[in-house]
Structures are given as structure tokens and as C-alpha cells.
Amino acid sequence: AGLPASRDPLPDTVVVIFTCTWPRHMPQSDSVTVTLCSPTEDDWPGMFLLAAASFTDFIGPESATAWRTLVPTDGAVVVRDGAGPGSEVVGMALYMDLRLTVPGEVVLPTAGLSFVAVAPTHRRRGLLRAMCAELHRRIADSGYPVAALHASEGGIYGRFGYGPATT
């Protein structure tokens, strides 16, 4: 009823809610090689697992397929703990191909950042900064005039040039 006929709603999502108490100081893994790259087909299950741990919800197979259709080629990055096949995904960020209506009813192509997460064991090592820098380079190379996000913790993204939207 509320959506235009040309845009179907996303399939139902299975949501799993859980609570946990994190230790005051998260243990870090031993010093290892981390690799920043585009995800392969084999990385997506690890990305959805990291999403479940980071955002406290589970994305089922149908929703995962719908999500992936919104991500342009080279629109995602992952950080793996290690360099070889089967290395664990410990960081991820992506952008979706969206549109933003601005004053004057102008519609701009917009890179919508989402799915930004770093595993608790790998935080405070510069992974977020590296992922955002690479994603912003890709966004600029793709010609998007605007990048936007809706953050649960907005203070994190000010250092990357994001701030409250105003007119």
C-alpha cells in the first residue's frame, strides 16, 4: 500500500535478539596479517555472521540475496584476519546505490554506507579508517556526488566528513 508498485518490499527477515555482557577490556588476537580487499563469494557468509554479532540481528538467505542486489560491483570491502583462503572476516563496510532528493526536487545518485563493522577482537587497529578510506576512494571513482549514512553512533563518522544533514 505505501510502496510504489515498481519497488517490492524486502522479504521477511528472521530477527534473533540476544544480550551479552562484554568484558571491560576486550582481548585482542595475536599480531597477525590483516588483508583489506573486495569480498569474494566465500566471504559473504562471514560478513552476515559478523553482522549478526555486531548488529544483534540475523539476516536470512532471502534477505541476504536482496541486500546484495543493492551493492554495486566493488561496493564492498572486507578485512580478513590472515591472507589465505578461509581467513576469517573481521571487518566489513559497503555502500548501496541509492537516490537522494534534495531541495528543488533534484534527485542525486547517492552512495549509502552501511554494514560497517569491526569484530571486537580487532578494534582500535585502524581497520575502520582503512575500510572507510578505500570505500570513499571507490565512491569518488564511481562518480557519486553524495555519500550518506544513518549511524547508530554518529560521533564515529565525523572524522570522515559526515555530519547531520541540514538545508
Contact map, one row per residue, 1 for C-alpha under 8 A:
11110000000000000000000000000000000000000000000000000000000000000000000000000000000000000000000000000000000000000000000000000000000000000000000000000000000000000000000
11110000000000000000000000000000000000000000000000000000000000000000000000000000000000000000000000000000000000000000000000000000000000000000000000000000000000000000000
11111011100000000000000000000000000000000000000000000000000000000000000000000000000000000000000000000000000000000000000000000000000000000000000000000000000000000000000
11111111000000000000000000000000000000000000000000000000000000000000000000000000000000000000000000000000000000000000000000000000000000000000000000000000000000000000000
00111111000000000000000000000000000000000000000000000000000000000000000000000000000000000000000000000000000000000000000000000000000000000000000000000000000000000000000
00011111000000000000000000000000000000000000000000000000000000000000000000000000000000000000000000000000000000000000000000000000000000000000000000000000000000000000000
00111111100000000000000000000000000000000000000000000000000000000000000000000000000000000000000000000000000000000000000000000000000000000000000000000000000000000000000
00111111110000000000000000000000000000000000000000000000000000000000000000000000000000000000000000000000000000000000000000000000000000000000000000000000000000000000000
00100011111000000000000000000000000000000000000000000000000000000000000000000000000000000000000000000000000000000000000000000000000000000000000000000000000000000000000
00000001111100000000000000000000000000000000000000000000000000100100000000000000000000000000000000000000000000000000000000000000000000000000000000000000000000000000000
00000000111110000000000000000000000000000000000000000000000001100100000000000000000000000000000000000000000000000000000000000000000000000000000000000000000000000000000
00000000011111000000000000000000000000000000000000000000000001100000000000000000000000000000000000000000000000000000000000000000000000000000000000000000000000000000000
00000000001111100000000000000000000000000000000000000000011101100000000000000000000000000000000000000000000000000000000000000000000000000000000000000000000000000000000
00000000000111110000000000000000000000000000000000000000111100000000000000000000000000000000000000000000000000000000000000000000000000000000000000000000000000000000000
00000000000011111000000000000000000000000000000000000000111000000000000000000000000000000000000000000000000000000000000000000000000000000000000000000000000000000000000
00000000000001111100000000000000000000000000000000000001110000000000000000000000000000000000000000000000000000000000000000000000000000000000000000000000000000000000000
00000000000000111110000000000000000000000000000000000001100000000000000000000000000000000000000000000000000000000000000000000000000000000000000000000000000000000000000
00000000000000011111000000000000000000000000000000000001000000000000000000000000000000000000000000000000000000000000000000000000000000000000000000000000000000000000000
00000000000000001111100000000000000000000000000000000000000000000000000000000000000000000000000000000000000000000000000000000000000000000000000000000000000000000000000
00000000000000000111110000000000000000000000000000000000000000000000000000000000000000000000000000000000000000000000000000000000000000000000000000000000000000000000000
00000000000000000011111000000000000000000000000000000000000000000000000000000000000000000000000000000000000000000000000000000000000000000000000000000000000000000000000
00000000000000000001111101000000000000000000000000000000000000000000000000000000000000000000000000000000000000000000000000000000000000000000000000000000000000000000000
00000000000000000000111111000000000000000000000000000000000000000000000000000000000000000000000000000000000000000000000000000000000000000000000000000000000000000000000
00000000000000000000011111000000000000000000000000000000000000000000000000000000000000000000000000000000000000000000000000000000000000000000000000000000000000000000000
00000000000000000000001111100000000000000000000000000000000000000000000000000000000000000000000000000000000000000000000000000000000000000000000000000000000000000000000
00000000000000000000011111110000000000000000000000000000000000000000000000000000000000000000000000000000000000000000000110000000000000000000000000000000000000000000000
00000000000000000000000011111000000000000000000000000000000000000000000000000000000000000000000000000000000000000000000010000000000000000000000000000000000000000000000
00000000000000000000000001111100000000000000000000000000000000000000000000000000000000000000000000000000000000000000000111000000000000000000000000000000000000000000000
00000000000000000000000000111111000000000000000000000000000000000000000000000000000000000000000000000000000000000000000011000000000000000000000000000000000000000000000
00000000000000000000000000011111000000000000000000000000000000000000000000000000000000000000000000000000000000000000000000000000000000000000000000000000000000000000000
00000000000000000000000000001111100000000000000000000000000000000000000000000000000000000000000000000000000000000000000000000000000000000000000000000000000000000000000
00000000000000000000000000001111110000000000000000000000000000000000000000000000110000000000000000000000000000000000000000000000000000000000000000000000000000000000000
00000000000000000000000000000011111000000000000000000000000000000000000000000000111000000000000000000000000000000000000000000000000000000000000000000000000000000000000
00000000000000000000000000000001111100000000000000000000000000000000000000000011111000000000000000000000000000000000000000000000000000000000000000000000000000000000000
00000000000000000000000000000000111110000000000000000000000000000000000000000111111000000000000000000000000000000000000000000000000000000000000000000000000000000000000
00000000000000000000000000000000011111000000000000000000000000000000000000001111000000000000000000000000000000000000000000000000011000000000000000000000000000000000000
00000000000000000000000000000000001111100000000000000000000000000000000000001110000000000000000000000000000000000000000000000000000000000000000000000000000000000000000
00000000000000000000000000000000000111110000000000000000000000000000000001011100000000000000000000000000000000000000000000000000000000000000000000000000000000000000000
00000000000000000000000000000000000011111111000000000000000000000000000000011100000000000000000000000000000000000000000000000000000000000000000000000000000000000000000
00000000000000000000000000000000000001111111000000000000000000000000000000000000000000000000000000000000000000000000000000000000000000000000000000000000000000000000000
00000000000000000000000000000000000000111111000000000000000000000000000000000000000000000000000000000000000000000000000000000000000000000000000000000000000000000000000
00000000000000000000000000000000000000111111110000000000000000000000000000000000000000000000000000000000000000000000000000000000000000000000000000000000000000000000000
00000000000000000000000000000000000000111111111000000000000000000000000000000000000000001000000000000000000000000000000000000000000000000000000000000000000000000000000
00000000000000000000000000000000000000111111111100000000000000000000000000000000000000000000000000000000000000000000000000000000000000000000000000000000000000000000000
00000000000000000000000000000000000000000111111110000000000000000000000000000000000000000000000000000000000000000000000000000000000000000000000000000000000000000000000
00000000000000000000000000000000000000000111111111000000000000000000000000000000000000011000000000000000000000000000000000000000000000000000000000000000000000000000000
00000000000000000000000000000000000000000011111111100000000000000000000000000100000000001001000000000000000000000000000000000000000000000000000000000000000000000000000
00000000000000000000000000000000000000000001111111110000011000010000000000000000000000000000000000000000000000000000000000000000000000000000000000000000000000000000000
00000000000000000000000000000000000000000000111111111000010000000000000000000000000000000000000000000000000000000000000000000000000000000000000000000000000000000000000
00000000000000000000000000000000000000000000011111111100000000000000000000000000000000001110000000000000000000000000111000000000000000000000000000000000000000000000000
00000000000000000000000000000000000000000000001111111111110000000000000000000000000000000000000000000000000000000010100000000000000000000000000000000000000000000000000
00000000000000000000000000000000000000000000000111111111111000000000000000000000000000000000000000000000000000000000000000000000000000000000000000000000000000000000000
00000000000000000000000000000000000000000000000011111111100000000000000000000000000000000000000000000000000000000000000000000000000000000000000000000000000000000000000
00000000000000000000000000000000000000000000000001111111000000000000000000000000000000000000000000000000000000000000111000000000000000000000000000000000000000000000000
00000000000000000000000000000000000000000000000000111111100000000000000000000000000000000000000000000000000000000000000000000000000000000000000000000000000000000000000
00000000000000011100000000000000000000000000000000111111110000000000000000000000000000000000000000000000000000000000000000000000000000000000000000000000000000000000000
00000000000001111000000000000000000000000000000000111011111000000000000000000000000000000000000000000000000000000000000000000000000000000000000000000000000000000000000
00000000000011110000000000000000000000000000000110110001111100000000000000000000000000000000000000000000000000000000000000000000000000000000000000000000000000000000000
00000000000011100000000000000000000000000000000100010000111110110000000000000000000000000000000000000000000000000000000000000000000000000000000000000000000000000000000
00000000000011000000000000000000000000000000000000000000011111110000000000000000000000000000000000000000000000000000000000000000000000000000000000000000000000000000000
00000000000000000000000000000000000000000000000000000000001111111000000000000000000000000000000000000000000000000000000000000000000000000000000000000000000000000000000
00000000001110000000000000000000000000000000000000000000000111111100000000000000000000000000000000000000000000000000000000000000000000000000000000000000000000000000000
00000000011110000000000000000000000000000000000000000000001111111110000000000000000000000000000000000000000000000000000000000000000000000000000000000000000000000000000
00000000000000000000000000000000000000000000000100000000001111111111000000000000000000000000000000000000000000000000000000000000000000000000000000000000000000000000000
00000000000000000000000000000000000000000000000000000000000011111111100000000000000000000000000000000000000000000000000000000000000000000000000000000000000000000000000
00000000011000000000000000000000000000000000000000000000000001111111110000000000000000000000000000000000000000000000000000000000000000000000000000000000000000000000000
00000000000000000000000000000000000000000000000000000000000000111111111000000000000000000000000000000000000000000000000000000000000000000000000000000000000000000000000
00000000000000000000000000000000000000000000000000000000000000011111111000000000000000000000000000000000000000000000000000000000000000000000000000000000000000000000000
00000000000000000000000000000000000000000000000000000000000000001111111100000000000000000000000000000000000000000000000000000000000000000000000000000000000000000000000
00000000000000000000000000000000000000000000000000000000000000000111111100000000000000000000000110000000000000000000000000000000000000000000000000000000000000000000000
00000000000000000000000000000000000000000000000000000000000000000011111110110000000000000000011110000000000000000000000000000000000000000000000000000000000000000000000
00000000000000000000000000000000000000000000000000000000000000000000111111110000000000000000001110000000000000000000000000000000000000000000000000000000000000000000000
00000000000000000000000000000000000000000000000000000000000000000000001111110000000000000000000000000000000000000000000000000000000000000000000000000000000000000000000
00000000000000000000000000000000000001000000000000000000000000000000000111111000000000000000000000000000000000000000000000000000000000000100000000000000000000000000000
00000000000000000000000000000000000000000000000000000000000000000000001111111000000000000000011100000000000000000000000000000000000000100110000000000000000000000000000
00000000000000000000000000000000000001100000000000000000000000000000001111111100000000000001111000000000000000000000000000000000000000100000000000000000000000000000000
00000000000000000000000000000000000111100000000000000000000000000000000001111110000000000001110000000000000000000000000000000000001001100000000000000000000000000000000
00000000000000000000000000000000001111100000001000000000000000000000000000011111000000001111100000000000000000000000000000000000001000000000000000000000000000000000000
00000000000000000000000000000000011110000000000000000000000000000000000000001111100000001111000000000000000000000000000000000010001000000000000000000000000000000000000
00000000000000000000000000000000011100000000000000000000000000000000000000000111111000111110000000000000000000000000000000000000000000000000000000000000000000000000000
00000000000000000000000000000001111000000000000000000000000000000000000000000011111000111100000000000000000000000000000000000000000000000000000000000000000000000000000
00000000000000000000000000000001111000000000000000000000000000000000000000000001111100110000000000000000000000000000000000000000000000000000000000000000000000000000000
00000000000000000000000000000000111000000000000000000000000000000000000000000001111110100000000000000000000000000000000000000000000000000000000000000000000000000000000
00000000000000000000000000000000000000000000000000000000000000000000000000000000011111100000000000000000000000000000000000000000000000000000000000000000000000000000000
00000000000000000000000000000000000000000000000000000000000000000000000000000000001111100000000000000000000000000000000000000000000000000000000000000000000000000000000
00000000000000000000000000000000000000000000000000000000000000000000000000000000000111110000000000000000000000000000000000000000000000000000000000000000000000000000000
00000000000000000000000000000000000000000000000000000000000000000000000000000001111111111000000000000000000000000000000000000000000000000000000000000000000000000000000
00000000000000000000000000000000000000000000010000000000000000000000000000000001110001111100000000000000000000000000000000000000000000000000000000000000000000000000000
00000000000000000000000000000000000000000010011001000000000000000000000000000111100000111111000000000000000000000000000000000000000000000000000000000000000000000000000
00000000000000000000000000000000000000000000000001000000000000000000000000000111100000011111000000000000000000000000011001000000000000000000000000000000000000000000000
00000000000000000000000000000000000000000000000001000000000000000000000000000111000000001111100000000000000000000001111000000011000000000000000000000000000000000000000
00000000000000000000000000000000000000000000001000000000000000000000000000011110000000001111110000000000000000000011110000000000001000000000000000000000000000000000000
00000000000000000000000000000000000000000000000000000000000000000000000000011100000000000011111000000000000000001111100000000000001100100000000000000000000000000000000
00000000000000000000000000000000000000000000000000000000000000000000001000111000000000000001111100000000000000001111000000000000000000100000000000000000000000000000000
00000000000000000000000000000000000000000000000000000000000000000000001100110000000000000000111110000000000000111100000000000000000000100000000000000000000000000000000
00000000000000000000000000000000000000000000000000000000000000000000011100100000000000000000011111000000000000111100000000000000000000000000000000000000000000000000000
00000000000000000000000000000000000000000000000000000000000000000000011100000000000000000000001111100000000011110000000000000000000000000000000000000000000000000000000
00000000000000000000000000000000000000000000000000000000000000000000000000000000000000000000000111110000000011110000000000000000000000000000000000000000000000000000000
00000000000000000000000000000000000000000000000000000000000000000000000000000000000000000000000011111000001111000000000000000000000000000000000000000000000000000000000
00000000000000000000000000000000000000000000000000000000000000000000000000000000000000000000000001111100001111000000000000000000000000000000000000000000000000000000000
00000000000000000000000000000000000000000000000000000000000000000000000000000000000000000000000000111110111100000000000000000000000000000000000000000000000000000000000
00000000000000000000000000000000000000000000000000000000000000000000000000000000000000000000000000011111111100000000000000000000000000000000000000000000000000000000000
00000000000000000000000000000000000000000000000000000000000000000000000000000000000000000000000000001111110000000000000000000000000000000000000000000000000000000000001
00000000000000000000000000000000000000000000000000000000000000000000000000000000000000000000000000000111110000000000000000000000000000000000000000000000000000000000000
00000000000000000000000000000000000000000000000000000000000000000000000000000000000000000000000000001111111000000000000000000000000000000000000000000000000000000000000
00000000000000000000000000000000000000000000000000000000000000000000000000000000000000000000000000001111111100000000000000000000000000000000000000000000000000000000000
00000000000000000000000000000000000000000000000000000000000000000000000000000000000000000000000000111100111110000000000000000000000000000000000000000000000000000000000
00000000000000000000000000000000000000000000000000000000000000000000000000000000000000000000000000111100011111000000000000000000000000000000000011000000000000000000000
00000000000000000000000000000000000000000000000000000000000000000000000000000000000000000000000011110000001111100000000000000000000000000000000111000000000000000000000
00000000000000000000000000000000000000000000000000000000000000000000000000000000000000000000000011110000000111110000000000000000000000000000000111110000000000000000000
00000000000000000000000000000000000000000000000000000000000000000000000000000000000000000000001111000000000011111000000000000000000000000010000101110000000000000000000
00000000000000000000000000000000000000000000000000000000000000000000000000000000000000000000001111000000000001111100000000000000000000000000000000111000000000000000000
00000000000000000000000000000000000000000000000000000000000000000000000000000000000000000000111100000000000000111111000000000000000000000000000000111100000000000000000
00000000000000000000000000000000000000000000000000000000000000000000000000000000000000000000111100000000000000011111000000000000000000000000000000001100000000000000000
00000000000000000000000000000000000000000000000000100000000000000000000000000000000000000001110000000000000000001111100000000000000000000000000000000000000000000000000
00000000000000000000000000000000000000000000000000000000000000000000000000000000000000000011110000000000000000001111110000000000000000000000000000000000000000000000000
00000000000000000000000000000000000000000000000001100100000000000000000000000000000000000011100000000000000000000011111000000001000000000000000000000000000000000000000
00000000000000000000000000000000000000000000000001000100000000000000000000000000000000000111000000000000000000000001111101100011000000000000000000000000000000000000000
00000000000000000000000000000000000000000000000001000100000000000000000000000000000000000110000000000000000000000000111111100000000000000000000000000000000000000000000
00000000000000000000000001010000000000000000000000000000000000000000000000000000000000000000000000000000000000000000011111100000000000000000000000000000000000000000000
00000000000000000000000001111000000000000000000000000000000000000000000000000000000000000000000000000000000000000000001111100000000000000000000000000000000000000000000
00000000000000000000000000011000000000000000000000000000000000000000000000000000000000000100000000000000000000000000011111111010000000000000000000000000000000000000000
00000000000000000000000000000000000000000000000000000000000000000000000000000000000000000000000000000000000000000000011111111110000000000000000000000000000000000000000
00000000000000000000000000000000000000000000000000000000000000000000000000000000000000000000000000000000000000000000000001111110000000000000000000000000000000000000000
00000000000000000000000000000000000000000000000000000000000000000000000000000000000000000000000000000000000000000000000001111110000000000000000000000000000000000000000
00000000000000000000000000000000000000000000000000000000000000000000000000000000000000000000000000000000000000000000000000111111110000000000000000000000000000000000000
00000000000000000000000000000000000000000000000000000000000000000000000000000010000000000010000000000000000000000000010001111111111000000000000000000000000000000000000
00000000000000000000000000000000000000000000000000000000000000000000000000000000000000000010000000000000000000000000110000000111111100000000000000000000000000000000000
00000000000000000000000000000000000000000000000000000000000000000000000000000000000000000000000000000000000000000000000000000111111110000000000000000000000000000000000
00000000000000000000000000000000000100000000000000000000000000000000000000000000000000000000000000000000000000000000000000000111111111000000000000000000000000000000000
00000000000000000000000000000000000100000000000000000000000000000000000000001110000000000001100000000000000000000000000000000011111111100000000000000000000000000000000
00000000000000000000000000000000000000000000000000000000000000000000000000000000000000000000100000000000000000000000000000000001111111110000000000000000000000010000000
00000000000000000000000000000000000000000000000000000000000000000000000000000000000000000000000000000000000000000000000000000000111111111000000000000000000000000000000
00000000000000000000000000000000000000000000000000000000000000000000000000001000000000000000000000000000000000000000000000000000011111111100000000000000000000000000000
00000000000000000000000000000000000000000000000000000000000000000000000000111000000000000000111000000000000000000000000000000000001111111110000000000000000000000000000
00000000000000000000000000000000000000000000000000000000000000000000000000000000000000000000000000000000000000000000000000000000000111111111000000000000000000000000000
00000000000000000000000000000000000000000000000000000000000000000000000000000000000000000000000000000000000000000000000000000000000011111111100000000000000000000000000
00000000000000000000000000000000000000000000000000000000000000000000000001100000000000000000000000000000000000000000000000000000000001111111110000000000000000000000000
00000000000000000000000000000000000000000000000000000000000000000000000000100000000000000000000000000000000000100000000000000000000000111111111100100000000000000000000
00000000000000000000000000000000000000000000000000000000000000000000000000000000000000000000000000000000000000000000000000000000000000011111111110000000000000000000000
00000000000000000000000000000000000000000000000000000000000000000000000000000000000000000000000000000000000000000000000000000000000000001111111100000000000000000000000
00000000000000000000000000000000000000000000000000000000000000000000000000000000000000000000000000000000000000000000000000000000000000000111111100000000000000000000000
00000000000000000000000000000000000000000000000000000000000000000000000000000000000000000000000000000000000000000000000000000000000000000011111110000000000000000000000
00000000000000000000000000000000000000000000000000000000000000000000000000000000000000000000000000000000000011100000000000000000000000000011111111100000000000000000000
00000000000000000000000000000000000000000000000000000000000000000000000000000000000000000000000000000000000111000000000000000000000000000001001111100000000000000000000
00000000000000000000000000000000000000000000000000000000000000000000000000000000000000000000000000000000000111100000000000000000000000000000000111110000000000000000000
00000000000000000000000000000000000000000000000000000000000000000000000000000000000000000000000000000000000001111000000000000000000000000010000111111000000000000000000
00000000000000000000000000000000000000000000000000000000000000000000000000000000000000000000000000000000000001111000000000000000000000000000000001111100000000000100000
00000000000000000000000000000000000000000000000000000000000000000000000000000000000000000000000000000000000000011100000000000000000000000000000000111110000000000000000
00000000000000000000000000000000000000000000000000000000000000000000000000000000000000000000000000000000000000001100000000000000000000000000000000011111010000000000000
00000000000000000000000000000000000000000000000000000000000000000000000000000000000000000000000000000000000000000000000000000000000000000000000000001111110000000000000
00000000000000000000000000000000000000000000000000000000000000000000000000000000000000000000000000000000000000000000000000000000000000000000000000000111110000000000000
00000000000000000000000000000000000000000000000000000000000000000000000000000000000000000000000000000000000000000000000000000000000000000000000000000011111100000000000
00000000000000000000000000000000000000000000000000000000000000000000000000000000000000000000000000000000000000000000000000000000000000000000000000000111111111000010000
00000000000000000000000000000000000000000000000000000000000000000000000000000000000000000000000000000000000000000000000000000000000000000000000000000000111111000000000
00000000000000000000000000000000000000000000000000000000000000000000000000000000000000000000000000000000000000000000000000000000000000000000000000000000111111100000000
00000000000000000000000000000000000000000000000000000000000000000000000000000000000000000000000000000000000000000000000000000000000000000000000000000000011111111110000
00000000000000000000000000000000000000000000000000000000000000000000000000000000000000000000000000000000000000000000000000000000000000000000000000000000011111111110000
00000000000000000000000000000000000000000000000000000000000000000000000000000000000000000000000000000000000000000000000000000000000000000000000000000000000111111100000
00000000000000000000000000000000000000000000000000000000000000000000000000000000000000000000000000000000000000000000000000000000000100000000000000000000000011111100000
00000000000000000000000000000000000000000000000000000000000000000000000000000000000000000000000000000000000000000000000000000000000000000000000000000000000011111110000
00000000000000000000000000000000000000000000000000000000000000000000000000000000000000000000000000000000000000000000000000000000000000000000000000010000000011111111000
00000000000000000000000000000000000000000000000000000000000000000000000000000000000000000000000000000000000000000000000000000000000000000000000000000000010011001111100
00000000000000000000000000000000000000000000000000000000000000000000000000000000000000000000000000000000000000000000000000000000000000000000000000000000000000000111110
00000000000000000000000000000000000000000000000000000000000000000000000000000000000000000000000000000000000000000000000000000000000000000000000000000000000000000011111
00000000000000000000000000000000000000000000000000000000000000000000000000000000000000000000000000000000000000000000000000000000000000000000000000000000000000000001111
00000000000000000000000000000000000000000000000000000000000000000000000000000000000000000000000000000010000000000000000000000000000000000000000000000000000000000000111
